[in-house]
């Protein structure tokens, strides 16, 4: 930890993302200026995970108003459906090494992006610096280029079929004929020009101007659903967070419906509290059972988020645990706390990208309509003109007396597992680094994945109960990437970037 004189703390998925946030704090900006600069920078240095063609959520705590709210700028389903026989919607397989996952790409997989709308809403409501100042680090990085680090190189290989899908994507991600590798310089001058235009023209450049025209032309020509009305009508929505008790005197603030992630995390925390109230000690085996209960309950909570806190639901889940045996996604997160006590948690995603660059604007559109976990009723069954649900869960914990934790994760369905486990570690008093680095597990569809540095007794028991468990001997992005910033009662800062996604944490002096 450090002294209270520091300007703030930042945790993010890339050093350039975190560095952009740090520049804003050093320039006298607040946590929201820092977060917005980091969001734009992430589109440059984390291009598979973050894009103007995607969407996300911001959990914002304004210290001077003691107010916490959520800005929902996630993607929205198109207002009209094109016939399934007339859309581009094709499978690719992402190779995580130990497991493979199918994703659907193409223009028919793209929903209306909210990223740009959300960014300008953040600026209008929460920021103090000019949009030009906030955009400058991202523009500089796009023009000068960024060195591809090990994690980004691995990510490029995982989604290689998407990045090499067209001549245009190949010219961006394989400019010399082969996919960019670790140590290569990735430049994106087209994105730099796009960001400059956004700074001058505002969100209309995206939703009513040249970018809207380019996307709708692609959709019309290649088989997508999106039309001009989808862009003209998109708005960022402010929501009230879910609030639950946390520990003896704290509260946890979670992403509300229609997002499912916050509801499922809240259910897991409430279930853990029920077990503790019964005198049970939480260990690896009991946590695994909680994760299985979340998995069993997820469809019901998708349909009715109020079940998360329903006494009958919790009581039934606790009873089930007494005899129960244990039977990815392109997302990034940014956490910032400033010296004034403002706290910001932003999680954004582009899915994996739809395989098409948008005109000469330097970014790829999302493939959210091709994400299985975002379409629980099956592909092509989405209602028109509605926010998609999401597992993204930017989270804020008020421990009392000025102590704060701000965190979130990428990782699709693994978000709920990662966040529940890290929050439970925080609740027991573990430091940020120990909470984030601790071994994780994930339960889904009767299968359990475990990082095999889990405590030996729990690991042995889980493997004996579930002999086909998948053991991972190295940290892997499969288990999410929780990036956390914390402020203690005395104003000192702490935090951690998740090693599984080459996370970066810094205290800004």
N, C-alpha and C positions, 0 to 999 in steps of 0.2 A: 504494500500500500504506500501511498504518498501523502503529503500534507494537503490541507484544505485549500491552499493557494492555487492549486492547479485549476485550469479553465474547464476541465471536463474529462470524460473518458469515452472511448469509442471502441466498439467491437464489430468486426465485419469479415467478409469472406475473402478480401484481397487487400494487400497493403496500399494499393492506389485508391481503392474505395475508402479505406479508413483515412488515408492521407488527405483526401479531398475534404472529409469531415473535419479533420484536424485544422486545416487551413482556415475554415470558417470560424472555428472557435478561437484560433489565434488572432483573427481579424476582428474579434469582438462580437461575432454572431452568437446566436443561441443554439440549443440542441436541434431545433427544427431547420435552421439554416444549414447546420452540419449534416443532418440527415438528407436533406434535399440535394446538397452537393454530392453526397455519397451515392444517392440513387442514380443521378445522371452519370457519375463516374463508373458505376457498376455496369452500365450499358456498354462501356468501352472495354473494360478489363475482364468482365465476366459475361461475355456476349451470349453464351448458351443459356445462362441462368436469368439474365436481366435484359430487358429490351423495351424500347418505346412501344413495341407491338404487343406487350403483355399487360399485366395488371397486378394489383396487390392491396395491401392494407397498412394503415399507420395507426398505432396506438400512441396517443399524445397526452402527456400529463403536463398541464400548465401550472407551474408552481404558484404564480401570483394570484391565480383564481382557485387553487386547490381543485382543479377540474381535470377529469380524465375522460377522453372520448375516443372514438374510432372513426377514421375516414376510410370508407369502403370505395376503392377504385379498381375493384376486380373486374374481370371481363364479363360481358353480358351476351346472352344468346341473341342471334339475329332476329329481326322482327318477322322475317319470312323465311320459309324453308324451301330450298330447291329440291326437286325430286332426287331421291337417292341414286337413281340410275344416271343422273346428270352431274354428279359432284366428283371431285378429285378427293379420294379418301383411301389411302393405301397404307399397309403395315410396314414397319421396320422393326428390327430387334436391337435394343440397346444391350450391350455386353458389359456387365459389371464384374466379370471375372468368375466369381463363384456362382452367380445366377444371371439369367437373361430375362429381359422384360420387353414385351411387345408394346409399341406405341403406334398410333395412327397419325399420319401427316397428310399434307395436301391442303389446298385452299378450302376444301369442304370441312376441314378440321378447325378452322379459325373462327373465334368469337370476337365481338367488338372489344378492342383494347381500351383500357382505362388509365394506363400508366401516365400519359401526358396530362389528362384531366386532373388526376390526383395530385401530380406534382405542382400544377398551377394553383390548385385549391390549397395545398399546404403552404405555398408561398403567400397567397392572399390572406389566409387566416392566421398564420403562425410565425412567419419569418420576419426578420428585421433588415436583412441585407438585400441589395438589388438582385434581380434575376440574372443580370449580366455577371455580377461577381460570383454568384453561386454556380453558374454554368462554366466559368473559366477553367477550373481544374479538369473537367471532363473534355472540354474542347482541346486543351493543351495535350492531354494524353492521347486523344484520337489523332491529332496532327503529327505529334512526335513519335507515336507508337509506344507500345508497352511490350516488355519482355514476357513471352509465354512461360509461365512457371510450371512446375511439375503437375500440380493439380489440374490446371486448365488444359495441359497437354493430355492428361488422362481422360478428362471430360471430352475433349475433342475426339479422342479415339472411341469412347463409348458411343457417341452419337454420330460417328463418321458417316453412316448412310444419309443422314439429314444434311450434314455440312457439305457433302459432295453430290447433293441431289440434282442440281442444275448447273449449267455453265456459270451462271451468276454467283451462286453460292461457292462454287469451286474457285472462282477468281478472288473471292473474299478470304476464304479459309485455306486455300491451297494455291496461293498466287504463283508459286514456282513449279506447280504440277503435282506436288505431294502435300498432304495435310501438314499444317504448321505443327512443329514439335517444340519441346522444351528448349528455351534459349533463343528461339526465333523472335523476330520483331513483328508484332501485329499492328499494322496501321489501319486506320479507318477514316480517311479524309472525307468521305461522303457523310458519315455520321457527324463529323465536326461541322460541316456546312449545315446539316439539319439542325443541330443544336444552336448554331448562330441564328438561323432563321426563326427558331422558336423563341429565342431571346428577344428578337425584334418584333415578331408578329403575334406572339402568344399562342394559346391553344387553338385558335381558329386556323392556323397554318396546318394543323393536324386534322381537325374535325370538320373543317369546311373548305379547306384549300387544297394545295397540291398533293399532300399525302393522302387525304381522303380520296381524291380522284385517282391516284395511282393504285390504291388498294382495291377500290371498287372496280376499276378496269381489270385488274388481275383476277378478281373473283368472277366477273362476268365472262372473261375469256377462258379461264382454266377450270371453272367448276367450283365456285364458292357461294356462300349464302349472303355475304355482306353487301349492303347497298348504302347509298348516301344517307338515307333516313336513320340507319343504325348509328352513324357518326354524329349527325346533327342533333340527335336526341339524347346522346349519352351524358350523364351527369354523375359526379361523385356524390356519395350519400354519407352523411354524418349519422353515426349510430351510438347508442349507449352500450358500454361494455357489460358483459356478465361479471358479477362481483360475488366472490365467495370468501368466507373466513380462511385465513392462512396462518397456521401456528397459533400462538397464544393471543397475539394482539394485532396481527397483520391482516391484510386483504390482498387477494389476487384478482386482477382485472383481465378478463379473457375476451377473445374475439367472439361477438354474438352471432346469432342466426342472421342471414342464411348460411353463414360459414358453419361447417360442422366441426372444424378442428377445435375451437374453443370449447364447444359443448362437450366433446368427447374427453378433452383434457380435464374439464371440470368434473365430469362423471368419474374419471379415474381418481382424482384427488379426493372427492367425496367418499368414494368407496374405500380408499386407503384410510381415511379418517374413521370410517365405521369400524374397520378392522382394528385400528389402534384403540378405539373406545372399548372394544371387546377384550382388550389386554393382549392382543397379538403383536408380536414383534415383526416388523417388516424386514424381510430378507429377499434374496434373489428368487426363491420359489414363490413366495406370496406376491411379489411384484409381477412375476410372470403370469400368475393367475389373474391379477388385476388387468393386465394387458389383454389376456384372453377374454375377460368379461367385456372390455371395451370393444373388442373385435366382434363379439357376439351381439352387442347392443347397437353397433354403429348404424345398421340399416334403420332401426326404429328411431334413433336419434336424428338421422337424416330427415325422416318424415315428420318428427315431432320433437323439436329441441327441448321442450318443457320437460320431457322425460328425464333429462339430465339430473334435475334436482328432485324428481318425484320420489317420495318416501317409499312407495310400493316398489318402484324399480330398484332402488338401492337395497331394500330389504331382501328382495328376491335374488339379487346378484350376490349378496353376502351369503345367503343360504346355499346358493349354487357352488360357491367357492369351497364350502366345507368338504365336499366329496369330489371336487373337480380334479381331473388330471389335465396336464398341459397337452393339449393336442397341437418412385424416384422422379424422381422428377426434377426438372430444372428450376430450382428455387434458391434464392439467396436472402440473407437477413442482415439488417444493420441495427445496432443498438447504440444510443447516445444518451449521456447524462451531462448536463452542464453545471457550472458552479452555482447557478441560481436555484437548482433543484428541478429544472425542467427535464423531462424524460421522454424519449422518443424510441419507439420500436417499429421498424418497417420491414415487412416481408413482401417480396415481389417475385413474380414468376413469369416465364414465357413458355411454360410447358417444356418442351424440348425444341420448339420452333417448328414451323409447318413445312420447311424445306424450300421456301422461296424468299429471296431478298425483295424488299419493296422498292421498286424503281431504282433510282440512284441515291437513296436516302440512308443507306448504310445499316439497315437493321432487318431482321426477320420477324414475320408475324407469328403469333402464338398458334399452338395446336390443341387448345383446351377442349374442343369438342371431340378430340381423339384421345382424351385421357380417361381411362377406365374408371379411376377412383372418383372423377368428377361427374360421371354419368352412371350413377348406381342403378338406374332403371334400364340401362342398355343404351348403346349408341343410337343416335337419331331420334331419341324419345324426348329430347329436351323441349320444354315449353318455350314459346317465342317471347322475346323481349324481357327476359328476366335474368337477374344475376345468377351465375353458376354458384353452386356451393363450393367450398374449398376446405382443405385441411390446414391451410396457413393460419398461424396462431401467434401473432405478435402479442406479447404478454408483459404486464407490469405488476410488480409486487410492491405494495406499500407495507414495510415492516413496522412502521410507527417511528415517531421521533426523528423524522427526516431520513431514515434509512430506506433505500430503494434498490430494487433489482429490475433490470429491463432485459428481456431475452426473447428469442424466437429461433426458428429453425427452418431449413429446407428439408426436403426428403419425402414428399408425397405422403402416403399412408404412414410412413415411419415418423412423421412429425409428431403425431399424438404420443407415440411410445417414447421418443426422445425427450419431449417436453415433460411428460409425467415423471419420468425417472429423474431428470435434472431438478425439477421442482421439489420432488421428495428429498433429494440430497440437500438442497438449500434449506429445506424445512428442518433438517436434522442438524444444521449448523456447519455443514461443509463449506470450505472456501469455494470461490467461483471456479478456480482451476480444477480442484478435486471433483466438484460436481459435474463439470463438463467432460473431464477426461475419464471418469469412471466407466467401467464396462457396461454395455447396453445389450438389450435384447428386443426382439420384435415378434409379436404373435399375429398371424394372419392366415385365415382359411385353413386352420388346423395345422399349420407349420410354424415352428419356432426357429428363429435365427438368434445366435448368441455369440457375443464376443468372448473368446475363451479365457480372458483374464478376469472374468467374474470370480467372486470368491469361491474357493475350491469346493467347499461343502455344498453350496447351492448348485454349482455346475455339475457336480457328481450326481446330485439328486435329480436335477432336470434331465440329464442325459439318460439316467436309468428309467425315468418316467416316459421319456420320449426319445427312443434310441435313434430315430431318423433326424434328430436335431442337426441343423447346419451350424457348424462351428467356424468362426472367422478368426484367424490367428493374427491378423493385422487390422489396424484402424481402416475403416472404409466408409465412403460417402453414403453407402446403403443405409447406414444408421443415422442419417441426418447430419446437420451441422449447426449446433446450438452456439450462437454468439451472444455473450452476455456482458453487460456493464453494471456495476454496482456502486452505490454511494452509502457510506457508513453514517452513523449518527453524528460523528464528529466532522463530517464533510470529506473524509478521505475516500479515494476512489480505488476500485478493484475491478477485475473482470477477467474474461477469457475468450479467446477465439478457438473454435473447435478444430482440433488437429485433423479430424476426419475430412475436413474441407479446406485445409490450409488456412484456417481462420487467423485473423490478426487482431490483437488488442493493444491499444495504446492509451497512455495517460497524457493529456495535452497540457503542457506548462505554459 
